[in-house]
Amino acid sequence: MSKKLYISTYGCQMNVYDSARMADLMAPLGYTLTDEPASADMAILNTCHIREKASEKTFSELGRLRKTREGRQSRNEGDMIIAVAGCVAQAEGAEIMKRAPFVDMVFGPQSYHNLPQMVAEANRGVGHILDTDFPVEPKFDHLPKEAIDTSLSAFLTVQEGCDKFCAFCVVPYTRGAEFSRPVASIVTEAKRMIAGGTREITLLGQNVNAYHGEGADGKPVSLAGLIYQLAEIEGLERLRYTTSHPLEMTEELCKAHRDVDSLMPYLHLPVQAGSDRILAAMNRRHTADEYRRIIDKLRHYQPDLALSGDFIVGFPGETDQDFEDTLQLVRDVKYAQAYSFKYSPRPGTPAAALESEMIDEAVKSERLARLQALLNEQQLAYNQSFVGREIDVLLEREGKRDGQIVGRSPYMQSVFVPSPAHRIGRIATVIVQEGNANSLRGELKPGSVADAA
């Protein structure tokens, strides 16, 4: 008999990929996905520990699920298995079990391949299940072969974990050491995705450009080498990768942006700060000028590159001059888009111990407002520079308005065009008519592939 599975996903694209794989694992047990917690026989919160107050949000959501389960029970609609997965589960599994004893299972991002076994144990009433080990064998070896995403634009995890130990980050403690999947496994999965209808693949990793998976000859292959191999697959129209670290931005990878036509001219390369003093305190292991030189090299090989980044303001000890250095780096680099946040301590990280150097919240808020104003100004100017240009757009889904389709440009912009829905899935040439803060609007070029109905 069919059962319903509800998964609430927080955070990064890796969690999106993991949630899809959890659904694949549960399908043979008769579970199908639902968007309604009230109808679910099992609910999984796939959590993220990067953002502020991640734990509090998890416990708040758990409280709502508890009430939902009690409502099902009172209406004689059956029980609900409640599970917490992801990085909050990995970091605070024991605390979750203590504060929310109604939770049936807690498991980390490296052990979700054991989900069918955990569900069987929960159904047998063996008690609370906690699995936050880092297994010796890769979880990918245990995922079902049919576990693939065949969306038009899909994620493919190639690398997990991090060995960089930035002072503010919990990833090395929740995702473990860097691990890269073998090339053959990735190529096989990519081919099956493309056969299922995928046209654009984004390669995922906490430090994706640290990829060093085993090749056919038993020797490690770099991310650039993997990209060159994937680009040979017939039917793969577009390639992307995220998230990268400046230390791993090799000459070979920079050149790939010039040499591989299917590698989109967009790169998310976080820097976090523009002050060398703060970068050293963050343990980033590069300077602001070294980051600038990497950008110069990338733009030498691919002048059309759109750049995205991450910034943290108010890191412990940040002075007014440190913050001005960050603003200057933003002015020098010129971002197509970027993400910026106020620093908030993560338990167990080195920066969390710097209590005496914490920045006042009002100061952090003022700095963030100034930084975001500059970033928004750059993003708007970048989008407006496309007015009158022709760009190729992968048409992905219907828009909110009747007769509207939303697609994605090579530069990661959302593009809105008037068109009937039957053209979804095609790559169209769009003449851009309007550049807005967060998107582009345009018309299909007469005679383009998607305009041929």
Secondary structure by P-SEA (a helix, b strand, c coil): cbbbbbbbbcccaaaaaaaaaaaaaacccbbbbbcccccccbbbbcccccccaaaaaaaaaaaaaaaaaaaaaaaccbbbbbbbbcccccccaaaaaaaccccccccccccccaaaaaaaaaaacccbbbbbccccccccccccccccccccccccccbbbbccccccccccccccccccccaaaaaaaaaaaaaacccbbbbbccccccccccccccccccaaaaaaaaaacccccbbbbcccccccccaaaaaaaacccccccccccccccccaaaaaaacccccaaaaaaaaaaaaaacccbbbbbbbbcccccccaaaaaaaaaaaaaacccccccccccccccccccccccccccaaaaaaaaaaaaaaaaaaaaaaaaaaccbbbbbccccccccccbbbbccccbbbbbbbcccccccbbbbbbcccccccccccccccccccccc
